[in-house]
Amino acid sequence: MVDDERNPLEALLFTPPQQEEIEAAQRVCCGRSCSACEAPAAYAWRKRAVDLAALVDQAIRCELTAQERRAVLMHWYRGLSISETAQALGVSRPTVSVTLQRAQRRLEQVLRYVVAYQHDVNSDTLVPLAVRRAAAVASARARMPEAIGKRLRVLREREAIPCETAAALLSFSPERLAALEAGRVTLRTGELLKLSGFFQVSTDLILKGADRNDGSDAL
């Protein structure tokens, strides 16, 4: 079995990246493995969650009711609590909880065949884990926090890159990257340029949360 970035539960449940996935990952880069690159198997595994996140977004827009969609966007994407979501929607907390559960079941039903295809398995017990993982990536792509450290974490999470992997690819220590994301240390100019190139975003987006050209708060 190839090395990957999964937690023990995922490693037990899901198949590792297949050879064609690894070869496709190599073609995206330079075609070889080196210290400056993410391992092809790790890239192929991570890309499953990123690809599924795009389908989660589409399913939220097209498959949920208006009330389910609003609850999901507020609670999952904006990070509002159940109470805050209930207040914004003008409903009770139990109603929000039921609505979110119904939305999650609907998303799992819609995406279960994609999960089966991605991981070469045919078990509904694996679907919730894969959908929740993809939803976390999708929600990270939809928000851009005010604090620089939190923005760095979101940029990493939206690509489903573990902290240790990102640190290695950036030639940072894991402790340094974790401290930057936590806002415990100040971002240096050289680090800013590395992070900008690595995540393919402007330095303005990292520093201010918006690109200078259009003032948007997300990519």
C-alpha positions as CSV (number, residue, x, y, z in Angstrom):
1,M,0.0,0.0,0.0
2,V,1.3,3.4,-0.9
3,D,2.0,6.1,1.7
4,D,-0.7,8.8,1.9
5,E,-2.1,11.6,4.1
6,R,-5.2,9.8,5.4
7,N,-6.1,9.4,9.0
8,P,-6.3,5.8,10.3
9,L,-10.1,5.6,9.7
10,E,-9.8,6.7,6.1
11,A,-6.9,4.4,5.5
12,L,-9.0,1.5,6.7
13,L,-12.1,2.3,4.7
14,F,-10.8,3.7,1.3
15,T,-8.7,2.3,-1.4
16,P,-5.3,4.1,-2.0
17,P,-4.8,6.0,-5.3
18,Q,-4.7,3.7,-8.3
19,Q,-1.7,3.7,-10.7
20,E,-3.6,5.7,-13.3
21,E,-4.3,8.4,-10.7
22,I,-0.7,8.6,-9.7
23,E,0.4,8.8,-13.3
24,A,-2.1,11.6,-14.0
25,A,-0.8,13.4,-10.9
26,Q,2.7,13.2,-12.3
27,R,1.7,14.6,-15.6
28,V,0.2,17.6,-13.8
29,C,3.6,18.4,-12.4
30,C,7.0,17.7,-14.1
31,G,6.6,13.9,-14.4
32,R,9.1,13.0,-11.6
33,S,9.2,12.9,-7.9
34,C,11.5,15.3,-6.1
35,S,11.8,17.1,-2.8
36,A,10.2,20.2,-4.3
37,C,7.0,18.3,-5.2
38,E,4.2,16.6,-3.4
39,A,4.3,12.9,-3.8
40,P,2.0,11.8,-6.7
41,A,0.1,9.3,-4.6
42,A,-0.6,12.0,-1.9
43,Y,-1.7,14.4,-4.6
44,A,-4.0,11.9,-6.2
45,W,-5.6,11.1,-2.8
46,R,-6.0,14.7,-1.9
47,K,-7.5,15.6,-5.3
48,R,-10.4,13.2,-4.7
49,A,-11.7,15.5,-1.9
50,V,-11.1,18.6,-4.0
51,D,-13.0,17.2,-6.9
52,L,-15.8,16.0,-4.8
53,A,-16.0,19.5,-3.1
54,A,-16.9,21.0,-6.5
55,L,-19.8,18.5,-6.8
56,V,-20.9,19.3,-3.2
57,D,-21.2,23.0,-4.2
58,Q,-23.2,22.0,-7.3
59,A,-25.4,19.7,-5.3
60,I,-26.1,22.3,-2.7
61,R,-27.2,24.7,-5.4
62,C,-29.3,22.3,-7.4
63,E,-30.5,19.4,-5.2
64,L,-31.5,21.1,-1.9
65,T,-34.6,23.0,-1.1
66,A,-34.3,26.8,-0.5
67,Q,-34.5,26.4,3.3
68,E,-32.0,23.5,3.3
69,R,-29.6,25.5,1.1
70,R,-29.8,28.6,3.3
71,A,-29.2,26.6,6.5
72,V,-26.2,24.8,5.0
73,L,-24.6,28.0,3.7
74,M,-25.0,29.7,7.0
75,H,-23.9,26.8,9.3
76,W,-21.3,25.0,7.1
77,Y,-20.0,27.9,5.0
78,R,-20.3,31.0,7.1
79,G,-19.6,29.1,10.4
80,L,-22.7,30.3,12.2
81,S,-23.9,28.3,15.2
82,I,-27.2,26.4,15.3
83,S,-28.6,29.2,17.4
84,E,-27.3,32.0,15.1
85,T,-28.6,30.1,12.0
86,A,-32.0,29.7,13.7
87,Q,-32.2,33.4,14.5
88,A,-31.2,34.4,11.0
89,L,-33.8,32.1,9.5
90,G,-36.5,32.9,12.0
91,V,-37.0,29.3,13.1
92,S,-36.3,27.2,16.1
93,R,-33.0,25.4,16.9
94,P,-34.6,22.0,16.5
95,T,-35.9,23.0,13.1
96,V,-32.4,24.0,12.0
97,S,-30.9,20.7,13.2
98,V,-33.6,18.7,11.4
99,T,-33.1,20.8,8.2
100,L,-29.3,20.2,8.3
101,Q,-29.7,16.5,8.9
102,R,-32.1,16.3,6.0
103,A,-29.7,18.3,3.7
104,Q,-26.8,16.1,4.6
105,R,-28.8,12.9,3.9
106,R,-29.8,14.4,0.5
107,L,-26.2,15.3,-0.4
108,E,-25.0,11.8,0.6
109,Q,-27.7,10.2,-1.6
110,V,-26.9,12.4,-4.6
111,L,-23.1,11.9,-4.3
112,R,-22.9,8.2,-3.2
113,Y,-22.2,6.9,-6.7
114,V,-19.3,9.5,-7.1
115,V,-17.8,8.3,-3.8
116,A,-18.1,4.6,-5.0
117,Y,-16.4,5.5,-8.2
118,Q,-13.6,7.5,-6.6
119,H,-12.7,5.0,-4.0
120,D,-13.6,1.8,-5.9
121,V,-16.0,0.7,-3.1
122,N,-19.7,0.0,-2.9
123,S,-20.6,0.7,0.7
124,D,-23.0,3.4,1.9
125,T,-21.2,3.5,5.2
126,L,-18.3,5.3,3.5
127,V,-20.3,8.0,1.9
128,P,-20.9,10.3,5.0
129,L,-17.1,10.5,5.7
130,A,-16.2,11.3,2.1
131,V,-19.0,13.9,1.8
132,R,-18.1,15.6,5.1
133,R,-14.5,15.8,4.1
134,A,-15.4,17.3,0.7
135,A,-17.9,19.7,2.4
136,A,-15.0,21.0,4.7
137,V,-13.0,21.7,1.5
138,A,-16.0,23.4,-0.1
139,S,-16.7,25.6,2.9
140,A,-13.0,26.6,3.0
141,R,-13.2,27.7,-0.6
142,A,-16.3,29.9,0.1
143,R,-14.8,32.0,3.0
144,M,-11.9,34.3,3.6
145,P,-11.4,35.2,7.3
146,E,-10.2,38.6,8.5
147,A,-7.1,37.4,10.3
148,I,-4.0,36.7,8.2
149,G,-3.3,33.4,10.0
150,K,-6.8,32.2,9.5
151,R,-6.6,33.1,5.8
152,L,-3.5,30.9,5.5
153,R,-5.3,28.0,7.1
154,V,-8.3,28.4,4.8
155,L,-6.0,28.5,1.7
156,R,-4.5,25.3,2.8
157,E,-7.7,23.6,3.8
158,R,-9.4,24.5,0.5
159,E,-6.9,22.3,-1.2
160,A,-7.1,19.6,1.5
161,I,-3.4,19.8,2.2
162,P,-2.3,18.6,5.7
163,C,-0.2,21.1,7.6
164,E,2.9,18.8,7.7
165,T,2.7,18.4,3.9
166,A,2.4,22.1,3.2
167,A,5.2,22.9,5.6
168,A,7.5,20.4,3.8
169,L,6.7,21.7,0.4
170,L,7.2,25.3,1.5
171,S,10.5,24.4,3.4
172,F,8.9,25.7,6.6
173,S,9.0,23.7,9.8
174,P,5.5,22.4,10.8
175,E,5.8,24.4,14.0
176,R,6.4,27.6,12.1
177,L,3.5,27.1,9.7
178,A,1.2,26.2,12.6
179,A,2.3,29.3,14.5
180,L,1.6,31.5,11.4
181,E,-1.8,30.0,11.0
182,A,-2.5,30.6,14.7
183,G,-1.4,34.2,14.5
184,R,1.3,33.7,17.1
185,V,4.1,35.0,14.9
186,T,4.5,37.7,12.2
187,L,4.6,36.7,8.6
188,R,8.0,37.6,7.0
189,T,8.4,39.0,3.5
190,G,10.1,35.9,2.1
191,E,7.4,33.7,3.6
192,L,4.7,35.8,2.1
193,L,6.1,35.5,-1.3
194,K,6.5,31.7,-0.9
195,L,2.9,31.3,0.3
196,S,1.6,33.5,-2.5
197,G,3.3,31.4,-5.2
198,F,2.4,28.1,-3.5
199,F,-1.3,28.9,-3.3
200,Q,-1.3,30.9,-6.5
201,V,-3.0,33.9,-5.0
202,S,-1.9,37.5,-4.7
203,T,0.0,38.9,-1.7
204,D,-2.9,41.3,-1.2
205,L,-5.3,38.4,-0.7
206,I,-3.1,37.0,2.0
207,L,-2.5,40.3,3.7
208,K,-5.9,42.0,3.2
209,G,-8.3,39.2,2.3
210,A,-9.0,40.8,-1.1
211,D,-7.2,41.4,-4.4
212,R,-6.3,44.9,-5.1
213,N,-7.9,44.8,-8.6
214,D,-11.5,43.9,-7.7
215,G,-11.8,44.1,-3.9
216,S,-13.4,40.7,-3.6
217,D,-13.1,38.7,-0.4
218,A,-12.7,35.3,-2.0
219,L,-11.0,33.8,-5.0
